[in-house]
Amino acid sequence: MKIEGFANTTTKEGGYLVRVDGQPLALGPSLRLRKHSPTGFCWGYAGSGPAQLSLALLLAAGVPADDALQLYQLFKARHVAGWPNGRDFCVELDVQAWALGAMAAKRAAETTPGF
């Protein structure tokens, strides 16, 4: 998926505009699961706006809600927190494949004796 963030364009809620494959990313679905940032999305640090964006991106990629809730903080740390704070960005990222791999690794670690 192509993810674009626009640091000079805010949404009606007050966060930055994020587009996924050319379409604005909706805030509502992620807020219904976890309210980190009711004012919207941000990136480039490890705070509430990036957490909300991470959860929204996982959901937009079709990751089931239960899995998204388990993975969004890791996704934030691995990806969203590293995008340029206060600047526009554009990345191509297979979020669904990343989530499948992360869930497989998590399940393997939970079922491995001695861990």
Secondary structure, 3 states (H helix, E strand, C coil): CEEEEEEEEECCCCCEEEEECCEECCCHHHHHHCCCCCCCECCCCCCHHHHHHHHHHHHHCCCCHHHHHHHHHHHHHHCHHHCCCCCCEEEECCHHHHHHHHHHHHHHHHHCCCC
